[in-house]
Amino acid sequence: MSSKLKETFTAVPAPAVTPPAPGALAAKVRTLAPSMTRSMQRVAEAVAGDPAGSAALTVTGLAERTGTSEATVVRTARILGYPGYRDLRLALAALAAEQAAGRAPAVTADIAVDDPLADVVAKLAHEEAQCLADTAAALDTAQLESAVGALATARRTDVYGIGASHLVGQDLVQKLLRIGMIAHAPADPHLAVTNAVQLRAGDVAIAITHSGRTTDVIEPLRVAFEHGATTIAITGRPDGEIAQYADHVLTTSTARESELRPAAMSSRTSQLLVVDCLFIGVAQRTYERAAPALSASYEALAHRHDPRGRDLP
């Protein structure tokens, strides 16, 4: 292996993570609870359900209320993104203040099979808006800045995703292409790995996976990481396996899952927000070449539209 290649991930320090804003706490609980132990879930559900009451408790008091141990409370706080229980208490107190002032996010009921379409529209609009707000509140802007910097100077960018995440990856690729960058989003998992083998220092690989454990996404990112590319993970599970091979982790939120709204659907909204943030950041940093490239792509397609804006047959 070349001396320029990175060492294995065990020697790479974990990226610094900014504690989530108080308003994003409920979203963090929804996102991370499925991967927690049952005792941790009890702690997470308690603090999200009663932030004011929990903020008034010591670590011992919260452990007693939830029937867990002090160590479990501390571990839960850390999984939620806080250095310790003291930091979690401060966030809970702030969240309680937001709720008292009427600024806390409302919770809507799940979409039912017999809901009128007007109710479906209202519920989906609320959930989508809340999902975007949660993602924006929890997004680590330092990690985002670093990811944008790597993308803006990349020789080539590969984006890996499966299913709905692949569609998000394609969205990012077509945006990058329009500003003159070289980007690919291979749909075939085998092709993704063979593409990753060709990456080197100066290239960027982006993996999009809500669960953080999709093998067909982890594998090409691992290969890209080991070959020296800068790696970025867009995931709802910052503690998932995918993070082991990521130089930068961008965490997404998700709306509550239900029978009619699976994770693949609810995670897409927040992934698209992160993708748009990446693109705008890159376009800002490369404006002198991005602006002419956007104009050129627009002009290349202009003849396909008549003066009244209608597509020609």
N, C-alpha and C positions, 0 to 999 in steps of 0.2 A: 504494500500500500504506500502511496506517495507520502513524503514528509509534509506535503501541503494539505493532506487530508486531515479531517478533524479526528480527535481522539473519540473513543466510544462515549456514549451519552453518560456513562457513570462518572466521567471526569468533568462533565460540563455542569457548572452551577445552574441551579434552577433560576429562571427569570424572576426579578422582583415583581411582586403583585401588590397593587394598591388596594387597600380594603374597600369593599363596595360602599357606596353611599347609603345612608339609612333607608331611603325610598326603594332601594334595590334589594333589600333584605328578603322580602317575601318572594321575589323572583328567584333569588339564589336558593331559597329553601325548595321551591318547586322544581328547580333544575337539578339540584344535587341530592335531594332526599332519596330518590330511587337507588342511588349507589351507596347509601349509608346503611349502617347496621340498624336494627330495630330500636335499640336504645338511643342511638344518635338521632333517629327520626323523631322520637318522643321529645327530645330537647329542641330540635329544630322547629317542630310544629308548635311547641309551647311558646317559644320566643316570637315566632311569626304571628301566632294567634292572639297573644297578649303582651305586646311589647312594653306597655307601661308597667304591668305587674311584674314582668320578668326583670325589667331594669331596676326594680326596687330590691331584688333578691341578690344575696351573695352567691358565690359559686356553690357553696354548701346548700343554701336554700333552694336554688334551682335544681340541684341534684336530687334533693328530697322531694320536691314537687313532682318531678318527672320519674321518680323511682329509679334513678340511675346513680352513677358515681361522679365525683368531682372531676376525675380524669376524663370521663366521657363528655362532660360539659365543655371542658377545655378543648378536647379534640374536635368537638362539633364546631366550636367557635373558629378554630383554625381552618377546618374544611370550608366553612362559610366565607373565609377570606380575611379573618381578623387575627392579628398576632396573638391575642390572648383574650380571656374572658372580660377583662377590664375594658378593652376596646369594643367588644360586643355590647357591653352594658351602655357605653356612651352612645353607640349607634341606636340601641333600643330606646334610650331616652329621647334622642332626636326624632326618631320615628314616631314615638308617642306624642311629641309636641306637634308634629305635622298632622297627625290624626286629629288632635284636639283643635287644630286650626282649620280643619276641613280640607287639607291638601293631600291626605293619604289616598292612595289608589282605591277605587271601589272594586268590589268583587262581584262579577255577574254569575248567573247560574249557567250550567252547561246547556248546550244546544240540545233540545229534545227532538225526537223524530216527528212529533206533531206540532212543532213550533211554526207559526205563520212566517212567511218569508220576510215580512217587515221586522219581526223579532230577530230572525237570523241575521239580517243586515245589521241591526243595532248591536247585537252581541258580538258579531265578528269585528265590527268597526271598533268597539270598545277594546276587545282583546288584542287586536292588531296594534292599536294606539298604545296600550299598556305595555305590550311586548317591546315596541320600539323605545318607549321611555325607559323601561327596565334595562335594556341593552345599552342605551346611551349613558345611563347613570353608572353602570358597572364597567363600562369599557375603559381599560387602562390606556390613557392617552400617551403615556411614555412608550408603551409597547407599540401602539399604533404609529407613533412618530418614527420609531426605529424600523418598523415594517415598511412604511412609506419610503424612508430613505433608501432601503435596500432595493425596493421595486423601481424607484426612480432611476437608479443607475444600473439596473440589471441588463446583462447581455441577452438573456432569454428567461422567460417565466413559464413554468409548468404549473397547472392547477389540477388537483386530484379530488374527485368526489364521486359518489355512487348515488343513483336514484335522483331524488330531489336536490341533493347537494351538488350533483353533477350539473344540473340546470343552472344553479347559482354560479358554479364555476364557469360555465359557458358565458353567462352574463358578464362576468369580469373580463374574460378573454376578449369578447367582442368590443368591450370598452377600450381595453389596452391596445387592441389592433387599430382602432380609430385614431389613436394619437401616435401611431407609428412605432409601437413596441412589438417585439416578437413574443408571442404567447401561444400556448397550446393547452387544451383541456381534453386529453385522451379519454374516450369513453370506455375502452377496453382495459381491464385491469392489467393484463399482460403487457399491453402497449405502454401503459403508464410506467411500469417497472423498467422496460427497455429504454424509454425516454429518460427516466431518472438516472440511468447508468451514464448517460452522456453529459449530465450536468457537472459543473465545476465551480470553483470559487468565482464569484461575480455573477452567478446565476441565482435564481430564486425559485423555490418550490413551495406551493401553498396547498395545504390539505384542508378540506372542509368536511367535517363530520360532527354531527350533533352529539352522538354518543361518546365520541372519543376512543372508540374501540373497534371501528370498522376495519377489518383486516385488509381489504382491498385498497384502503386509503393509507393505512399505516405503513404498509410494505413499500410503496414507492417513495413515501416521505423519508423512511429510514434509509433507503438506498441513496436518495439525494443528499441527505445529511452526511452519510459516510463518504460521499464523493466531494464534499466541501461546499455545496450550495448553501445559501442562507435559507432557512426553513421557517415557515409560518403556519401555525395551526389556527383555524377558525372553528371553535368548538363550544358546546354547552357544558363540557366536562373538563375544566382546566386541570383536574387531577387525573385524567384518563391516560391511557397508555400513549396516546398520540403526542402528549406533551413531552415525553422523554426524547423525542426526536425533533423538537421545535425550538428554534432560537427565540421566536417570539410567539406568544399565545394571546389570541384575541377572543375573549369570552363572549358568547351570545346568550341571550335569555330566550325563554319560550313561554308561550301561553299554556294554560292548563290543558292537559290532554283529555280527550273524551272519546267516546265511541265514534263520533262523526268528525272528530278533529284530532287525528293522530299526530305524533311528534314530527313526522316528516313534513306535515303541513304547517304546524305552528312554528317550527324552527326556521323555516324558509324566510319568514319576514325579517327576523333579526339578522340572519346571514346576509340578506340583500343590503341591509343597512350598513353592515361592516364592509361589504364589498364596495358600496358607493363611497364610504369614507376613504377607503384605500385609493380608489380611482381619483377622487377629487384631490386628495393629497398629492398624488403623483402628478396630476395635471397642473397643479399649482407650482410644483417644483420644476417642472419641465415646460413651463408655459411657452417659452420662446419657440420650441419645436412642436409642442402639443397643439397650440392654437392654429398654426398653418395646416397641420395634419388633419384637424377636425374640419377646417374649411374645405380642404381638398376632398375629403370623403363626402362631405355634403354636396359639393359641386359635381362629383362623379355620379351621384344619384339624382341630381336635380332634373335631368331629362325624363325621369320616370314619373314625374308629377306635372300635371298641367297647371296653368297659372291660377286656377281656382282651388288648387290643393287636392284634386282628386287623382287617384292612381289611374294611369293609362292602362288599357287592356294589354 
